[in-house]
């Protein structure tokens, strides 16, 4: 089955391969690769409009700062911080190796600049993100990976084409969380998987980390209040994400990290899981 086949404007599986990209048979939109090799697949009209605070000057200022320190964020500065920060990525790597064949693609929704691709074979990786700057970095690091500029709410993947979709430290950022999870259930086939990893946002560990590490760093270097930033940036805490996941998926497994033997939100840094789409998109199946 063709992986890239959905027109994000028509909302139909109507794309056909064309010269240097894809063309929609219905609306004739042409999807092309930019000069960096990124497939431009962002909807012309977004399905949902984000609240006003995402367009505030202070938040836009934060985004520019964040883009400028992609590889220099304080939580990756030393091996101890990195061990905590990458715990979810290591767990997803294990999920991939145990559940997918070497030929099956790894589709990372909200891929950023490709942190997962450092742990798996980038030749089989497809990354989708709304941030072009992150994708440009990804293509420099992993030119063989397929990078898509798109929206989590409306991806260009053909309905039911994926054995597996992956999301690492992305769901906590999504204001339209339920709508995004519905999109995952569209693109993953009924017998497929959704591997996810989320930070233990809302737990004591993340609160202490911000008070002792990231908060002072942001105040000292950028004169910004980390709490105000994260109130928007991490709009969903861990409990909310898990609750919404259960509406759409049967969660077969959850692993807390870095202390999997203690499933306590406050002492871990991430929760990773294997989820399977429910048989029908019906709220009744949740009960």
TORKOLLUM-683994 format. One record per residue (C-alpha): residue number from 1; chain; x, y, z. Coordinates in Angstrom, 2 decimals. Last residue first. Example, Ala and Ser with C-alpha at 12.3 -4.5 7.8 and 13.67 -1.06 7.14 Angstrom:
2
+-----+--------+---------+---------+---------+
| num | cadena |    east |   north |      up |
+-----+--------+---------+---------+---------+
|   2 |      A |   13.67 |   -1.06 |    7.14 |
|   1 |      A |   12.30 |   -4.50 |    7.80 |
+-----+--------+---------+---------+---------+
END
This chain:
287
+-----+--------+---------+---------+---------+
| num | cadena |    east |   north |      up |
+-----+--------+---------+---------+---------+
| 287 |      A |  -16.35 |    1.05 |   29.17 |
| 286 |      A |  -14.06 |    2.41 |   26.45 |
| 285 |      A |  -15.94 |    0.51 |   23.78 |
| 284 |      A |  -18.91 |    2.85 |   24.19 |
| 283 |      A |  -16.78 |    5.79 |   23.03 |
| 282 |      A |  -16.84 |    4.31 |   19.55 |
| 281 |      A |  -14.14 |    4.44 |   16.92 |
| 280 |      A |  -14.46 |    0.72 |   16.39 |
| 279 |      A |  -12.03 |   -2.16 |   16.94 |
| 278 |      A |   -9.89 |   -0.13 |   19.34 |
| 277 |      A |   -6.48 |    0.88 |   18.04 |
| 276 |      A |   -3.56 |   -0.87 |   19.78 |
| 275 |      A |   -1.26 |    0.83 |   22.27 |
| 274 |      A |    2.29 |    0.04 |   23.36 |
| 273 |      A |    3.62 |    2.32 |   26.06 |
| 272 |      A |    6.25 |    4.65 |   27.40 |
| 271 |      A |    6.07 |    6.72 |   30.58 |
| 270 |      A |    8.87 |    9.19 |   31.25 |
| 269 |      A |   10.94 |   10.93 |   33.92 |
| 268 |      A |   10.28 |    8.73 |   36.94 |
| 267 |      A |   10.18 |    9.56 |   40.66 |
| 266 |      A |    6.86 |   11.44 |   40.82 |
| 265 |      A |    4.79 |    9.32 |   38.47 |
| 264 |      A |    5.21 |    6.10 |   40.39 |
| 263 |      A |    5.34 |    2.78 |   38.60 |
| 262 |      A |    8.34 |    1.57 |   40.58 |
| 261 |      A |    9.98 |   -1.45 |   38.91 |
| 260 |      A |   10.38 |    0.56 |   35.70 |
| 259 |      A |   12.76 |    3.08 |   37.35 |
| 258 |      A |   14.22 |    5.13 |   34.46 |
| 257 |      A |   11.56 |    4.99 |   33.21 |
| 256 |      A |    7.96 |    3.80 |   33.54 |
| 255 |      A |    6.78 |    1.10 |   31.16 |
| 254 |      A |    3.22 |    0.78 |   29.95 |
| 253 |      A |    1.84 |   -2.20 |   28.06 |
| 252 |      A |   -1.23 |   -3.33 |   26.15 |
| 251 |      A |   -3.00 |    0.02 |   26.04 |
| 250 |      A |   -6.25 |   -0.50 |   24.19 |
| 249 |      A |   -6.64 |    2.62 |   22.12 |
| 248 |      A |   -9.00 |    5.50 |   21.37 |
| 247 |      A |  -10.55 |    6.49 |   24.70 |
| 246 |      A |   -7.61 |    5.01 |   26.60 |
| 245 |      A |   -5.22 |    7.46 |   24.93 |
| 244 |      A |   -7.30 |   10.34 |   26.26 |
| 243 |      A |   -6.84 |    9.23 |   29.86 |
| 242 |      A |   -3.12 |    8.57 |   29.36 |
| 241 |      A |   -2.62 |   12.08 |   27.97 |
| 240 |      A |   -4.55 |   13.67 |   30.84 |
| 239 |      A |   -2.57 |   11.80 |   33.48 |
| 238 |      A |    0.75 |   12.75 |   31.90 |
| 237 |      A |    0.07 |   16.50 |   31.86 |
| 236 |      A |   -1.23 |   18.22 |   28.76 |
| 235 |      A |   -0.38 |   21.84 |   27.80 |
| 234 |      A |    3.33 |   21.13 |   27.99 |
| 233 |      A |    4.40 |   24.16 |   25.93 |
| 232 |      A |    1.69 |   26.45 |   27.30 |
| 231 |      A |    2.14 |   26.07 |   31.07 |
| 230 |      A |    5.71 |   25.18 |   30.15 |
| 229 |      A |    6.58 |   28.73 |   29.15 |
| 228 |      A |    4.95 |   30.31 |   32.19 |
| 227 |      A |    6.77 |   27.86 |   34.47 |
| 226 |      A |   10.13 |   28.44 |   32.75 |
| 225 |      A |   10.04 |   32.19 |   33.43 |
| 224 |      A |   12.32 |   33.88 |   30.90 |
| 223 |      A |   15.34 |   36.13 |   31.41 |
| 222 |      A |   17.15 |   34.37 |   28.55 |
| 221 |      A |   20.43 |   33.09 |   29.99 |
| 220 |      A |   19.96 |   33.35 |   33.75 |
| 219 |      A |   16.21 |   32.86 |   33.85 |
| 218 |      A |   16.27 |   29.99 |   31.37 |
| 217 |      A |   19.11 |   28.20 |   33.17 |
| 216 |      A |   17.59 |   28.83 |   36.62 |
| 215 |      A |   14.34 |   27.18 |   35.48 |
| 214 |      A |   15.97 |   24.32 |   33.58 |
| 213 |      A |   18.02 |   22.98 |   36.49 |
| 212 |      A |   16.84 |   23.29 |   40.11 |
| 211 |      A |   13.25 |   24.51 |   39.95 |
| 210 |      A |   12.56 |   22.91 |   36.59 |
| 209 |      A |   14.00 |   19.58 |   37.62 |
| 208 |      A |   12.11 |   19.74 |   40.91 |
| 207 |      A |    8.80 |   20.12 |   39.07 |
| 206 |      A |    9.72 |   17.35 |   36.63 |
| 205 |      A |   10.43 |   14.97 |   39.50 |
| 204 |      A |    7.34 |   15.96 |   41.50 |
| 203 |      A |    4.96 |   14.75 |   38.80 |
| 202 |      A |    2.59 |   16.80 |   36.67 |
| 201 |      A |    4.52 |   16.03 |   33.50 |
| 200 |      A |    5.81 |   12.46 |   33.64 |
| 199 |      A |    7.20 |   12.90 |   30.14 |
| 198 |      A |    5.47 |   11.02 |   27.33 |
| 197 |      A |    6.45 |    8.03 |   25.20 |
| 196 |      A |    4.24 |    6.43 |   22.61 |
| 195 |      A |    4.20 |    3.35 |   20.41 |
| 194 |      A |    1.00 |    3.04 |   18.38 |
| 193 |      A |    0.55 |   -0.44 |   16.99 |
| 192 |      A |   -1.15 |   -2.24 |   14.12 |
| 191 |      A |   -3.98 |   -4.74 |   13.86 |
| 190 |      A |   -6.58 |   -2.15 |   12.92 |
| 189 |      A |   -4.20 |   -0.39 |   10.48 |
| 188 |      A |   -2.57 |    2.81 |   11.70 |
| 187 |      A |   -3.44 |    5.90 |    9.60 |
| 186 |      A |   -6.95 |    6.56 |   10.87 |
| 185 |      A |   -6.33 |    5.66 |   14.53 |
| 184 |      A |   -3.43 |    8.14 |   14.52 |
| 183 |      A |   -5.74 |   10.84 |   13.17 |
| 182 |      A |   -8.16 |   10.19 |   16.02 |
| 181 |      A |   -5.24 |   10.69 |   18.39 |
| 180 |      A |   -4.67 |   14.14 |   16.92 |
| 179 |      A |   -8.34 |   15.08 |   17.35 |
| 178 |      A |   -8.21 |   14.01 |   21.01 |
| 177 |      A |   -5.06 |   16.02 |   21.71 |
| 176 |      A |   -5.99 |   19.31 |   20.08 |
| 175 |      A |   -3.66 |   21.35 |   22.32 |
| 174 |      A |   -0.84 |   18.98 |   21.49 |
| 173 |      A |    2.38 |   19.52 |   23.44 |
| 172 |      A |    2.03 |   16.59 |   25.87 |
| 171 |      A |    1.50 |   14.29 |   22.90 |
| 170 |      A |    4.96 |   15.07 |   21.53 |
| 169 |      A |    7.50 |   13.49 |   23.87 |
| 168 |      A |    7.95 |   10.53 |   21.55 |
| 167 |      A |    5.25 |    9.54 |   19.08 |
| 166 |      A |    5.50 |    6.39 |   16.97 |
| 165 |      A |    3.22 |    4.95 |   14.32 |
| 164 |      A |    3.09 |    1.24 |   13.49 |
| 163 |      A |    1.84 |   -1.18 |   10.88 |
| 162 |      A |    0.92 |    1.83 |    8.80 |
| 161 |      A |   -1.29 |    2.06 |    5.71 |
| 160 |      A |   -4.69 |    2.19 |    7.39 |
| 159 |      A |   -5.73 |    5.41 |    5.62 |
| 158 |      A |   -2.94 |    6.75 |    3.40 |
| 157 |      A |   -0.45 |    9.03 |    5.14 |
| 156 |      A |   -0.52 |   12.75 |    4.28 |
| 155 |      A |   -1.17 |   13.80 |    7.90 |
| 154 |      A |   -4.02 |   15.96 |    9.13 |
| 153 |      A |   -4.12 |   16.67 |   12.86 |
| 152 |      A |   -0.38 |   16.00 |   13.35 |
| 151 |      A |    0.28 |   18.79 |   10.82 |
| 150 |      A |    2.93 |   18.56 |    8.15 |
| 149 |      A |    6.45 |   19.15 |    6.92 |
| 148 |      A |    7.53 |   15.65 |    5.97 |
| 147 |      A |   11.05 |   14.23 |    6.27 |
| 146 |      A |   12.11 |   10.95 |    4.63 |
| 145 |      A |   15.39 |    9.70 |    6.11 |
| 144 |      A |   18.46 |    9.26 |    3.86 |
| 143 |      A |   19.77 |   12.77 |    4.61 |
| 142 |      A |   20.04 |   11.94 |    8.33 |
| 141 |      A |   21.94 |   14.70 |   10.15 |
| 140 |      A |   21.41 |   17.41 |    7.56 |
| 139 |      A |   17.85 |   16.21 |    6.96 |
| 138 |      A |   17.09 |   16.35 |   10.70 |
| 137 |      A |   18.45 |   19.88 |   11.01 |
| 136 |      A |   16.17 |   20.98 |    8.21 |
| 135 |      A |   13.28 |   19.18 |    9.88 |
| 134 |      A |   13.82 |   21.09 |   13.13 |
| 133 |      A |   13.79 |   24.39 |   11.26 |
| 132 |      A |   10.63 |   23.40 |    9.42 |
| 131 |      A |    8.61 |   22.92 |   12.60 |
| 130 |      A |    5.29 |   21.17 |   11.96 |
| 129 |      A |    6.86 |   17.71 |   12.16 |
| 128 |      A |    6.68 |   14.38 |   10.36 |
| 127 |      A |    9.55 |   11.90 |   10.29 |
| 126 |      A |    9.91 |    8.78 |    8.19 |
| 125 |      A |   12.63 |    6.30 |    9.13 |
| 124 |      A |   13.74 |    3.14 |    7.33 |
| 123 |      A |   17.18 |    4.42 |    6.29 |
| 122 |      A |   17.54 |    6.06 |    9.71 |
| 121 |      A |   18.36 |    2.66 |   11.29 |
| 120 |      A |   17.50 |    3.09 |   14.96 |
| 119 |      A |   18.97 |    4.93 |   17.97 |
| 118 |      A |   20.08 |    8.23 |   16.39 |
| 117 |      A |   16.80 |    8.30 |   14.45 |
| 116 |      A |   14.90 |    8.69 |   17.72 |
| 115 |      A |   16.44 |   12.14 |   18.31 |
| 114 |      A |   15.44 |   13.22 |   14.82 |
| 113 |      A |   15.27 |   17.01 |   14.76 |
| 112 |      A |   11.68 |   17.14 |   15.93 |
| 111 |      A |    9.94 |   13.85 |   15.10 |
| 110 |      A |    6.40 |   15.00 |   15.90 |
| 109 |      A |    4.92 |   11.83 |   14.44 |
| 108 |      A |    7.73 |    9.30 |   13.94 |
| 107 |      A |    6.97 |    6.72 |   11.26 |
| 106 |      A |    9.32 |    3.72 |   11.44 |
| 105 |      A |    9.03 |    1.78 |    8.20 |
| 104 |      A |    8.77 |   -2.03 |    8.11 |
| 103 |      A |   11.69 |   -3.85 |    6.50 |
| 102 |      A |   13.58 |   -4.71 |    9.70 |
| 101 |      A |   10.49 |   -6.41 |   11.10 |
| 100 |      A |    8.54 |   -4.67 |   13.82 |
|  99 |      A |    7.45 |   -5.78 |   17.30 |
|  98 |      A |   10.57 |   -6.53 |   19.35 |
|  97 |      A |   12.98 |   -4.11 |   17.68 |
|  96 |      A |   10.46 |   -1.29 |   17.69 |
|  95 |      A |    9.45 |   -1.76 |   21.32 |
|  94 |      A |   13.12 |   -1.82 |   22.32 |
|  93 |      A |   13.79 |    1.47 |   20.50 |
|  92 |      A |   10.71 |    2.89 |   22.20 |
|  91 |      A |   12.32 |    2.13 |   25.57 |
|  90 |      A |   15.56 |    3.87 |   24.64 |
|  89 |      A |   13.63 |    6.94 |   23.53 |
|  88 |      A |   11.73 |    7.04 |   26.81 |
|  87 |      A |   14.96 |    7.02 |   28.82 |
|  86 |      A |   16.53 |    9.79 |   26.73 |
|  85 |      A |   15.96 |   12.64 |   29.20 |
|  84 |      A |   17.02 |   10.67 |   32.28 |
|  83 |      A |   20.28 |    9.40 |   30.79 |
|  82 |      A |   20.84 |   12.81 |   29.17 |
|  81 |      A |   20.77 |   14.57 |   32.52 |
|  80 |      A |   23.39 |   12.16 |   33.90 |
|  79 |      A |   25.52 |   12.19 |   30.74 |
|  78 |      A |   25.83 |   15.97 |   30.62 |
|  77 |      A |   24.35 |   18.82 |   28.58 |
|  76 |      A |   21.25 |   17.04 |   27.26 |
|  75 |      A |   18.83 |   18.53 |   29.82 |
|  74 |      A |   20.43 |   21.98 |   29.22 |
|  73 |      A |   19.21 |   22.27 |   25.65 |
|  72 |      A |   22.22 |   22.51 |   23.35 |
|  71 |      A |   21.19 |   20.37 |   20.39 |
|  70 |      A |   18.09 |   22.33 |   19.44 |
|  69 |      A |   19.32 |   25.55 |   21.03 |
|  68 |      A |   18.37 |   28.09 |   18.39 |
|  67 |      A |   14.97 |   26.56 |   17.67 |
|  66 |      A |   14.10 |   26.87 |   21.36 |
|  65 |      A |   15.02 |   30.57 |   21.45 |
|  64 |      A |   12.87 |   31.24 |   18.40 |
|  63 |      A |   10.00 |   29.31 |   20.00 |
|  62 |      A |   10.37 |   31.31 |   23.24 |
|  61 |      A |   10.05 |   34.59 |   21.37 |
|  60 |      A |    6.88 |   33.29 |   19.70 |
|  59 |      A |    5.54 |   32.54 |   23.17 |
|  58 |      A |    6.32 |   36.04 |   24.44 |
|  57 |      A |    4.88 |   37.73 |   21.35 |
|  56 |      A |    1.58 |   35.89 |   21.66 |
|  55 |      A |    0.52 |   33.65 |   18.78 |
|  54 |      A |    0.16 |   30.47 |   20.85 |
|  53 |      A |   -1.77 |   32.58 |   23.39 |
|  52 |      A |   -4.53 |   33.20 |   20.85 |
|  51 |      A |   -5.88 |   29.67 |   20.86 |
|  50 |      A |   -4.97 |   27.29 |   18.01 |
|  49 |      A |   -7.27 |   27.13 |   14.95 |
|  48 |      A |   -8.42 |   23.63 |   14.00 |
|  47 |      A |   -8.62 |   21.87 |   10.63 |
|  46 |      A |   -5.79 |   23.98 |    9.22 |
|  45 |      A |   -6.30 |   25.50 |    5.79 |
|  44 |      A |   -3.45 |   25.10 |    3.30 |
|  43 |      A |   -2.59 |   21.83 |    5.01 |
|  42 |      A |    1.15 |   21.16 |    5.48 |
|  41 |      A |    2.58 |   18.57 |    3.12 |
|  40 |      A |    5.88 |   20.02 |    1.92 |
|  39 |      A |    8.18 |   17.02 |    1.44 |
|  38 |      A |   11.60 |   17.96 |    2.83 |
|  37 |      A |   14.62 |   17.46 |    0.54 |
|  36 |      A |   16.44 |   20.59 |    1.72 |
|  35 |      A |   15.60 |   22.56 |   -1.45 |
|  34 |      A |   11.91 |   21.81 |   -0.97 |
|  33 |      A |   10.16 |   18.59 |   -1.97 |
|  32 |      A |    6.84 |   18.91 |   -3.78 |
|  31 |      A |    3.16 |   18.19 |   -3.17 |
|  30 |      A |    1.01 |   19.31 |   -6.11 |
|  29 |      A |   -2.60 |   20.23 |   -5.43 |
|  28 |      A |   -4.82 |   18.97 |   -8.24 |
|  27 |      A |   -8.03 |   19.25 |   -6.11 |
|  26 |      A |   -9.32 |   15.74 |   -6.85 |
|  25 |      A |   -6.48 |   13.67 |   -8.31 |
|  24 |      A |   -4.05 |   15.13 |   -5.77 |
|  23 |      A |   -0.48 |   15.26 |   -7.06 |
|  22 |      A |    2.69 |   13.82 |   -5.53 |
|  21 |      A |    6.41 |   14.62 |   -5.58 |
|  20 |      A |    9.25 |   15.34 |   -7.99 |
|  19 |      A |    7.21 |   14.40 |  -11.08 |
|  18 |      A |    4.02 |   12.76 |   -9.92 |
|  17 |      A |    3.04 |    9.91 |   -7.60 |
|  16 |      A |   -0.71 |    9.79 |   -6.98 |
|  15 |      A |   -2.58 |   11.33 |   -4.09 |
|  14 |      A |   -6.33 |   10.75 |   -3.62 |
|  13 |      A |   -6.78 |    9.14 |   -0.23 |
|  12 |      A |   -9.23 |   11.92 |    0.64 |
|  11 |      A |   -9.12 |   14.73 |    3.20 |
|  10 |      A |   -9.34 |   17.24 |    0.34 |
|   9 |      A |   -6.71 |   19.55 |    1.89 |
|   8 |      A |   -4.39 |   17.01 |    3.53 |
|   7 |      A |   -4.47 |   14.88 |    0.39 |
|   6 |      A |   -3.74 |   11.37 |    1.58 |
|   5 |      A |   -1.51 |    8.99 |   -0.36 |
|   4 |      A |    1.99 |    8.87 |    1.12 |
|   3 |      A |    2.29 |    5.28 |    2.34 |
|   2 |      A |    1.24 |    3.49 |   -0.86 |
|   1 |      A |    0.00 |    0.00 |    0.00 |
+-----+--------+---------+---------+---------+
END
